[in-house]
């Protein structure tokens, strides 16, 4: 059974940084993509950043230039470095994994709160 375990969320002041990690276990198939989505209260879940196995990346418009996604394929772990955080980045961040058969898996979510 696939499990995605996220860590690294918390409370940070505007302009600060956080690094999220997501480790996948129980994966017995080829991973196509790993990434991060977020959901703020009253809003739909949205893409933050994703990376396919070949290394190509895709970022949400609101985080371009501030967030960086990276991945350790051997460890089946994806990271999200978040810099210059803004209050509007406050949300629950979810790790996502897609197989080459486009099966979707989600982590339990980690809260990121940006507040002074």
Buried (B, 14 or more C-beta within 10 A) or exposed (E): EBEBBBEBBEEBEEEBEBBBBBBBEEBEEEBBBBBBBBBBEEEEBBBBBBBBEEEEEEBBEEBEEBBBBBBEEEEBBBBBBBBEBEEEBBBBBBBBBBBEEEEEBBBEBBEBBBEE
